[in-house]
Amino acid sequence: MRKRTGLDMRTSEPIGLRPLIAYSAPALPLSMLLMPLILYLPAYYATSVGLPLAMVGLIFSLARAFDGIIDPLIGHLSDASRGRWGRKPWLLGGAPLLVIATWYLCRPPHGAGLAYLGLWLFLFYLAWSTVQIPYLSWGVELSRDYRQRTRIAGFREGNLLVGTLLATGLPLLLGGGHPDLDTILAVFVGTTAILLPLAVVAAVSLTPAGPAPQPAPPIGLIAGIRLVAGNGPFLRLMGAIFAFWLAANIWNACVLLVMEHVLGLDTGTFLLFVLGQFLIGLMALPLVTRLANRIGKHRALALGTLAFFSILLLLLLVPRGQAMIAFLPFALLGLVTPVVWVLPAATAGDAVELGILLSGRDQSALYMAFYNFAQKLALAASIGIALPLLGLLGFDPARGQPMPLIVVGIVLPLLCATAGALLLRGYPITERRHAAIRRRIARVHPHLATSVG
C-alpha cells in the first residue's frame, strides 16, 4: 500500500463537519461586535455620554489608524510564535480582553471622558487584531486544498452572515421595536460576553491546530513584509479586493441617503430589507461555494461582485415610495452577497502557498494581516471619498437632490468594482496552478511539505 503524503493525499480528504462547525463558531460573535462599533458607538458617545462630536470622531479615526498599523505586527508575531498548538493561544488570550474592552466601551460610567473612550477603544482594536488575524490564518492552515479552503471560508463567512442578522434583529426584538442606544448596546454586550468565550472554547477544543510549524531561522518584521511584497499575484489580488471593498463601503456610506432621497423610504424599511437580503444570502451560500469551485474562485469573485453592483442600477427603476418593488433589487443582492463575504478571504488564502514556494517560509498570518489591512484601508478611503464628493456635486440633505446620490452611491461603486474585476482578468492562481505550486513545494522545500498539507 502506497504511503500517504501530507501534501498530495491527506489534504484531499474533507474536513469533518464537527471541527468545521467548531472552527466557524467564533465568526458569529465577532461579526456582532462590529455592528455597535461602526453604527452606534460614535453617536452614543456624542449624544448620551455628551462628548464633543469632533473629538469623538478624531479618537475613532486615530484608533482605526492604529488598528491598521498593528495588523502586520500581530501577524508577524503570530507566525513567529506558532508552536504545537498553532494559533489557539492567541484566541484564548485575546478573547477575554476583547470581551472586557467591549464591556467598558459600551457601558461607560457616569462622567466618562475622552481619555476613557480612547483607552478602551485602542484596547478593543488591539484585542480585535489579536483574535482576528490568527483566526483567519488558522482557517488558511486547516487545509491547503483549493476546494476545501472554499468550504472552510463558506462556513466561517456563513456564521458572519448569521451574526449580522442577529446584530440587526436582536435589538429590535428585545427593545420592543424601537430600542434606544442604551438598550442596543446592552444587548450587544450581554450577547457577545456569553457567545464569544463559548465559541472560542469550542473552536480550540474541537478543531485541529493545523500542521506543526517547521523550524526556520528568525526573521524580522520588515524582512517579512518584503517577502510578502515579492508575491506579485497576491499584491494584484489585494488591489482587486481593495477596489471591491471600496465599492462596498461607498455604497454603505450612501445607502441610507439613497433610501430616503432616491427611493423615499425610511430607516426601518431599510433594516427589513437588510434582514431579507442576508437571509437570502445565507440560503444562497452553498450555491456560491459550488460555483466558485466549478469556475474558479477569482472568476466567481469578479463576476459576482460585478453582478452585485450592477443590480444597484435597478433601484433607478423603482417608483418613489414603493417598498415592495424596492425590495426586489435587495432580494437579488442577497443572491450574490455571499460572493462579497466568502470569496475574498478564500482567494487570498490560495496565494499563501505561492509565498511559501518563493520564500521557503510559512507566513500565513502576515498575509492575512495584509488582507485585513486592505479592507480597513478601503473603509477609510470610502469615508474620505463618498461624503466629500457628494458635497462637491452639490448634494444638500435639506433639498434632497437624487442625482449626486445616484452618481456617488450607485455609479461610482460599479466603476470601482469594474476596476477590481479587470485586475483579476487572467489571474494566475487557478485550481490547477495551485495544485502544481503545492507539488513544487514538496520538491523544493520538502521540510515544508506538512505545512502545506
C-alpha positions as CSV (number, residue, x, y, z in Angstrom):
1,M,0.0,0.0,0.0
2,R,1.4,3.4,-1.0
3,K,2.4,5.6,1.8
4,R,0.2,8.7,2.1
5,T,1.9,12.0,2.0
6,G,0.8,15.1,3.8
7,L,0.9,17.1,0.6
8,D,-0.8,15.0,-2.1
9,M,-3.1,12.7,-0.2
10,R,-4.2,14.0,3.2
11,T,-5.4,17.4,2.1
12,S,-7.8,15.9,-0.4
13,E,-9.9,14.4,2.4
14,P,-12.8,16.7,3.5
15,I,-12.6,18.2,7.0
16,G,-15.2,16.7,9.3
17,L,-18.4,18.6,10.0
18,R,-17.9,18.9,13.7
19,P,-14.5,20.6,13.6
20,L,-15.7,22.8,10.7
21,I,-18.7,24.0,12.7
22,A,-16.5,24.5,15.8
23,Y,-13.9,26.5,13.8
24,S,-16.6,28.7,12.3
25,A,-18.3,29.4,15.7
26,P,-16.3,32.5,16.7
27,A,-17.2,34.2,13.5
28,L,-20.7,34.7,14.8
29,P,-20.0,36.8,17.9
30,L,-17.1,38.5,16.1
31,S,-19.4,39.8,13.4
32,M,-21.8,41.0,16.1
33,L,-19.1,43.1,17.7
34,L,-18.5,45.2,14.6
35,M,-22.1,46.5,14.4
36,P,-22.0,48.6,17.6
37,L,-18.5,49.9,16.8
38,I,-19.4,51.2,13.4
39,L,-23.0,52.2,13.7
40,Y,-23.8,53.1,17.3
41,L,-20.8,53.9,19.5
42,P,-19.8,57.2,17.8
43,A,-23.3,58.5,18.1
44,Y,-23.6,57.2,21.7
45,Y,-20.5,58.9,23.0
46,A,-21.5,62.2,21.3
47,T,-25.2,62.2,22.5
48,S,-25.8,60.0,25.6
49,V,-22.3,60.5,27.1
50,G,-22.1,64.1,25.9
51,L,-18.5,64.3,24.5
52,P,-17.6,66.8,21.7
53,L,-18.5,65.3,18.3
54,A,-15.3,66.4,16.6
55,M,-13.1,64.9,19.3
56,V,-15.1,61.6,19.3
57,G,-14.6,61.5,15.5
58,L,-10.8,62.2,15.9
59,I,-10.4,59.4,18.5
60,F,-12.2,56.9,16.3
61,S,-10.0,57.9,13.3
62,L,-6.8,57.6,15.4
63,A,-8.0,54.2,16.7
64,R,-8.7,52.9,13.2
65,A,-5.3,54.1,12.1
66,F,-3.7,52.2,15.0
67,D,-5.8,49.2,14.0
68,G,-4.3,49.2,10.5
69,I,-0.8,49.7,11.7
70,I,-1.0,46.9,14.4
71,D,-2.2,44.2,11.9
72,P,1.2,43.4,10.3
73,L,2.9,43.3,13.7
74,I,0.3,40.9,15.1
75,G,0.6,38.7,12.0
76,H,4.4,38.6,12.3
77,L,4.3,37.8,16.0
78,S,1.6,35.1,15.4
79,D,3.8,33.5,12.7
80,A,6.9,33.7,14.9
81,S,5.3,32.2,18.0
82,R,3.4,29.4,16.4
83,G,4.0,26.1,18.3
84,R,2.3,22.7,18.6
85,W,-1.0,24.5,19.5
86,G,-0.9,26.6,16.3
87,R,-2.9,29.9,16.6
88,K,-5.1,28.7,19.5
89,P,-3.2,30.5,22.3
90,W,-3.8,33.9,20.5
91,L,-7.6,33.3,20.5
92,L,-7.6,32.1,24.1
93,G,-5.6,35.2,25.2
94,G,-7.3,37.8,23.0
95,A,-11.0,36.8,23.5
96,P,-11.2,37.7,27.2
97,L,-9.5,41.1,26.5
98,L,-12.0,41.7,23.7
99,V,-15.0,40.9,25.9
100,I,-13.6,43.2,28.7
101,A,-12.9,46.1,26.2
102,T,-16.4,45.7,24.7
103,W,-18.0,45.8,28.1
104,Y,-16.2,49.0,29.2
105,L,-16.7,50.7,25.8
106,C,-20.5,50.0,25.7
107,R,-21.1,50.6,29.4
108,P,-19.2,53.7,30.3
109,P,-19.6,55.1,33.9
110,H,-21.1,58.5,34.6
111,G,-18.6,61.2,33.9
112,A,-16.5,59.2,31.3
113,G,-14.4,61.4,29.2
114,L,-12.3,61.4,26.1
115,A,-9.4,59.6,27.8
116,Y,-11.8,56.8,28.9
117,L,-13.0,56.4,25.3
118,G,-9.5,56.5,23.8
119,L,-8.1,53.9,26.3
120,W,-10.9,51.3,25.8
121,L,-11.2,51.9,22.1
122,F,-7.5,51.3,21.5
123,L,-7.6,48.2,23.7
124,F,-10.6,47.0,21.8
125,Y,-8.7,47.3,18.5
126,L,-5.6,45.6,19.9
127,A,-7.7,42.7,21.2
128,W,-9.6,42.5,17.9
129,S,-6.4,42.1,15.9
130,T,-5.1,39.7,18.4
131,V,-8.1,37.4,17.7
132,Q,-8.9,38.2,14.1
133,I,-5.5,37.8,12.4
134,P,-4.6,34.4,14.0
135,Y,-8.2,33.2,13.5
136,L,-8.1,33.9,9.7
137,S,-4.7,32.3,9.5
138,W,-5.9,29.2,11.2
139,G,-8.5,28.8,8.5
140,V,-5.8,29.0,5.8
141,E,-3.8,26.3,7.6
142,L,-6.7,23.9,8.2
143,S,-6.4,22.8,4.6
144,R,-4.2,23.8,1.7
145,D,-6.6,22.2,-0.7
146,Y,-8.2,24.6,-3.2
147,R,-11.8,23.3,-2.7
148,Q,-11.6,22.6,1.0
149,R,-10.5,26.1,1.6
150,T,-13.6,27.4,-0.1
151,R,-15.7,25.1,2.1
152,I,-13.9,26.4,5.3
153,A,-14.4,30.0,4.3
154,G,-18.0,29.3,3.4
155,F,-18.8,28.0,6.9
156,R,-16.9,30.9,8.6
157,E,-18.4,33.6,6.5
158,G,-21.8,32.0,6.8
159,N,-21.6,32.5,10.5
160,L,-20.7,36.1,9.8
161,L,-23.9,36.5,8.0
162,V,-25.8,34.9,10.8
163,G,-24.1,37.2,13.3
164,T,-25.0,40.2,11.2
165,L,-28.6,39.0,11.1
166,L,-28.7,38.7,14.9
167,A,-27.0,42.1,15.3
168,T,-29.7,43.6,13.2
169,G,-32.7,41.7,14.6
170,L,-31.9,41.3,18.4
171,P,-32.1,44.9,19.3
172,L,-35.4,45.3,17.5
173,L,-36.8,42.1,19.2
174,L,-35.6,42.8,22.7
175,G,-36.1,46.5,22.6
176,G,-39.8,46.5,21.8
177,G,-39.4,47.5,18.2
178,H,-37.9,51.0,18.9
179,P,-34.8,50.4,21.2
180,D,-32.7,53.4,22.4
181,L,-28.9,53.3,22.2
182,D,-28.5,52.2,25.8
183,T,-30.7,49.1,25.1
184,I,-29.0,48.3,21.8
185,L,-25.5,48.4,23.4
186,A,-26.7,46.4,26.4
187,V,-28.0,43.7,24.1
188,F,-24.7,43.5,22.2
189,V,-22.6,43.4,25.4
190,G,-24.7,40.7,27.0
191,T,-24.9,38.5,23.9
192,T,-21.2,38.7,22.9
193,A,-20.0,38.3,26.5
194,I,-21.7,34.9,26.5
195,L,-21.2,33.7,22.9
196,L,-17.6,34.7,22.3
197,P,-15.9,32.7,25.1
198,L,-18.2,29.7,24.4
199,A,-17.4,29.8,20.7
200,V,-13.6,30.2,21.3
201,V,-13.5,27.3,23.7
202,A,-15.5,25.1,21.2
203,A,-13.1,26.0,18.4
204,V,-10.0,25.4,20.4
205,S,-11.3,22.1,21.8
206,L,-12.8,20.6,18.7
207,T,-10.7,21.9,15.8
208,P,-7.2,20.7,14.8
209,A,-4.4,23.2,15.3
210,G,-3.2,22.6,11.8
211,P,0.2,21.3,10.7
212,A,3.1,21.7,13.1
213,P,5.4,24.6,12.2
214,Q,8.8,23.7,10.7
215,P,12.0,25.1,12.3
216,A,13.2,28.2,10.5
217,P,15.7,31.0,11.3
218,P,14.0,34.0,12.8
219,I,13.1,36.9,10.5
220,G,12.3,40.5,11.3
221,L,9.0,42.2,10.5
222,I,10.5,44.4,7.7
223,A,12.1,41.4,6.0
224,G,8.8,39.5,6.3
225,I,6.9,42.4,4.7
226,R,9.5,42.4,1.8
227,L,8.9,38.7,1.2
228,V,5.1,39.3,1.1
229,A,5.6,42.3,-1.3
230,G,7.5,40.0,-3.6
231,N,4.4,37.9,-4.2
232,G,3.1,39.6,-7.3
233,P,-0.3,37.7,-7.7
234,F,-1.1,38.4,-4.0
235,L,-0.5,42.1,-4.5
236,R,-2.6,42.0,-7.6
237,L,-5.4,40.3,-5.7
238,M,-5.1,42.8,-2.8
239,G,-5.6,45.6,-5.4
240,A,-8.8,43.9,-6.7
241,I,-10.1,43.2,-3.2
242,F,-9.4,46.8,-2.2
243,A,-11.4,48.0,-5.2
244,F,-14.3,45.7,-4.3
245,W,-14.4,46.8,-0.7
246,L,-14.0,50.4,-1.7
247,A,-17.1,50.0,-3.8
248,A,-19.0,48.2,-1.0
249,N,-18.1,50.9,1.6
250,I,-19.0,53.8,-0.7
251,W,-22.4,52.1,-1.1
252,N,-22.7,51.6,2.6
253,A,-21.9,55.3,3.3
254,C,-24.6,56.4,0.9
255,V,-27.3,53.7,1.3
256,L,-29.4,55.4,3.9
257,L,-29.4,58.6,1.9
258,V,-30.3,56.7,-1.2
259,M,-33.2,55.1,0.7
260,E,-34.5,58.4,1.8
261,H,-33.9,60.8,-1.1
262,V,-34.0,58.4,-4.1
263,L,-36.5,55.7,-3.0
264,G,-38.5,57.8,-0.5
265,L,-38.3,55.1,2.2
266,D,-37.3,55.2,5.9
267,T,-34.6,53.6,8.0
268,G,-37.0,51.0,9.4
269,T,-37.8,49.7,5.9
270,F,-34.1,49.6,5.2
271,L,-33.4,47.3,8.2
272,L,-36.1,45.0,7.0
273,F,-34.5,45.0,3.5
274,V,-31.1,44.1,5.0
275,L,-32.6,41.3,7.0
276,G,-34.2,39.9,3.8
277,Q,-31.0,40.4,1.8
278,F,-28.9,38.5,4.3
279,L,-31.4,35.7,4.8
280,I,-31.4,35.1,1.1
281,G,-27.6,35.3,1.1
282,L,-27.4,32.6,3.8
283,M,-29.6,30.3,1.6
284,A,-27.5,31.1,-1.5
285,L,-24.2,30.4,0.3
286,P,-23.9,26.7,-0.8
287,L,-24.6,27.6,-4.4
288,V,-21.9,30.3,-4.4
289,T,-19.3,27.9,-3.0
290,R,-20.1,25.3,-5.6
291,L,-19.9,27.9,-8.4
292,A,-16.6,29.1,-7.1
293,N,-15.1,25.6,-7.2
294,R,-16.6,25.0,-10.6
295,I,-15.4,28.1,-12.5
296,G,-12.6,29.2,-10.1
297,K,-12.7,31.5,-7.1
298,H,-11.2,34.5,-8.8
299,R,-13.7,34.3,-11.7
300,A,-16.6,33.9,-9.4
301,L,-15.4,36.8,-7.3
302,A,-15.0,39.1,-10.3
303,L,-18.4,38.1,-11.9
304,G,-20.3,38.1,-8.6
305,T,-19.1,41.5,-7.5
306,L,-19.9,43.0,-10.9
307,A,-23.3,41.5,-10.6
308,F,-23.8,42.9,-7.1
309,F,-23.1,46.5,-8.1
310,S,-24.9,46.2,-11.5
311,I,-28.0,45.2,-9.6
312,L,-27.9,48.6,-7.8
313,L,-28.8,50.2,-11.1
314,L,-32.3,48.5,-10.9
315,L,-33.0,50.9,-8.0
316,L,-33.2,53.7,-10.5
317,L,-36.3,52.0,-12.0
318,V,-38.2,51.8,-8.7
319,P,-41.1,54.3,-8.3
320,R,-40.6,56.6,-5.3
321,G,-42.2,55.2,-2.1
322,Q,-42.9,51.7,-3.4
323,A,-41.3,49.5,-0.8
324,M,-42.5,46.2,-2.3
325,I,-40.9,46.9,-5.6
326,A,-37.8,48.4,-4.0
327,F,-37.2,45.1,-2.1
328,L,-36.8,43.1,-5.4
329,P,-33.3,44.5,-6.1
330,F,-32.3,43.9,-2.5
331,A,-33.5,40.3,-2.9
332,L,-31.3,39.9,-5.9
333,L,-28.4,41.4,-4.0
334,G,-28.9,38.6,-1.5
335,L,-28.2,36.0,-4.1
336,V,-24.7,37.4,-4.7
337,T,-23.9,38.7,-1.2
338,P,-22.0,35.5,-0.3
339,V,-19.6,36.3,-3.1
340,V,-18.6,39.5,-1.4
341,W,-18.4,37.9,2.0
342,V,-16.8,34.5,1.3
343,L,-14.6,34.5,-1.7
344,P,-12.1,37.4,-0.9
345,A,-10.6,35.6,2.1
346,A,-10.7,32.2,0.4
347,T,-8.9,33.5,-2.7
348,A,-6.3,35.4,-0.6
349,G,-5.5,32.2,1.2
350,D,-4.6,30.4,-2.0
351,A,-1.8,33.0,-2.7
352,V,-0.1,32.0,0.6
353,E,1.3,28.8,-1.0
354,L,3.0,30.8,-3.7
355,G,4.6,32.8,-1.0
356,I,5.8,29.6,0.7
357,L,7.3,28.5,-2.6
358,L,9.0,31.8,-3.3
359,S,10.4,32.4,0.2
360,G,10.6,28.9,1.8
361,R,8.7,30.3,4.8
362,D,5.1,29.9,6.0
363,Q,3.8,33.4,6.8
364,S,0.1,32.8,6.7
365,A,-0.7,35.3,9.5
366,L,1.3,38.1,7.9
367,Y,-0.6,37.5,4.6
368,M,-3.9,37.6,6.4
369,A,-2.8,40.8,8.2
370,F,-2.3,42.5,4.8
371,Y,-5.7,41.2,3.7
372,N,-7.2,42.8,6.7
373,F,-5.3,46.0,6.1
374,A,-6.6,46.2,2.5
375,Q,-10.2,46.0,3.9
376,K,-9.5,48.7,6.5
377,L,-7.8,51.0,4.0
378,A,-10.9,50.7,1.8
379,L,-13.1,51.6,4.6
380,A,-11.1,54.7,5.5
381,A,-10.8,55.7,1.8
382,S,-14.5,55.3,1.2
383,I,-15.3,57.8,4.1
384,G,-12.9,60.3,2.6
385,I,-14.3,59.9,-0.9
386,A,-18.1,59.4,-0.6
387,L,-19.2,62.3,1.6
388,P,-16.8,65.0,0.3
389,L,-17.7,64.0,-3.3
390,L,-21.4,64.4,-2.5
391,G,-20.7,67.9,-1.2
392,L,-18.7,68.8,-4.3
393,L,-21.6,67.6,-6.5
394,G,-23.9,69.9,-4.6
395,F,-25.9,67.4,-2.5
396,D,-27.9,69.1,0.3
397,P,-29.9,66.8,2.6
398,A,-32.4,69.6,3.2
399,R,-33.2,69.7,-0.5
400,G,-32.5,66.0,-1.2
401,Q,-31.5,66.1,-4.9
402,P,-31.2,62.5,-6.1
403,M,-28.6,62.9,-8.9
404,P,-25.5,63.3,-6.8
405,L,-26.5,60.3,-4.8
406,I,-27.0,58.3,-7.9
407,V,-23.6,59.2,-9.2
408,V,-21.7,58.6,-5.9
409,G,-23.7,55.9,-4.3
410,I,-24.6,53.7,-7.3
411,V,-22.5,54.6,-10.4
412,L,-19.1,55.1,-8.6
413,P,-19.3,51.7,-6.8
414,L,-19.9,50.0,-10.1
415,L,-16.9,51.7,-11.6
416,C,-14.7,50.6,-8.7
417,A,-16.0,47.0,-8.9
418,T,-15.2,47.0,-12.7
419,A,-11.6,48.1,-12.0
420,G,-11.3,45.3,-9.5
421,A,-12.7,42.7,-11.9
422,L,-10.2,43.9,-14.6
423,L,-7.4,43.3,-12.2
424,L,-8.5,39.7,-11.8
425,R,-8.6,39.1,-15.5
426,G,-6.1,36.3,-16.2
427,Y,-5.3,35.9,-12.5
428,P,-2.7,33.1,-12.5
429,I,-3.6,31.0,-9.4
430,T,-6.3,28.7,-10.6
431,E,-7.1,25.3,-9.0
432,R,-4.7,23.5,-11.4
433,R,-1.9,26.0,-10.8
434,H,-2.5,25.9,-7.1
435,A,-2.0,22.1,-7.1
436,A,1.2,22.5,-9.1
437,I,2.5,25.0,-6.6
438,R,1.9,22.5,-3.7
439,R,3.7,19.7,-5.6
440,R,6.6,22.0,-6.3
441,I,6.9,23.0,-2.6
442,A,7.2,19.3,-1.8
443,R,10.2,19.1,-4.2
444,V,11.9,22.4,-3.5
445,H,11.1,22.8,0.2
446,P,10.4,19.2,1.5
447,H,10.7,20.4,5.1
448,L,7.5,22.5,4.5
449,A,5.5,19.6,2.9
450,T,3.5,19.1,6.0
451,S,3.0,22.9,6.3
452,V,1.1,22.8,3.1
453,G,-0.6,19.5,3.9
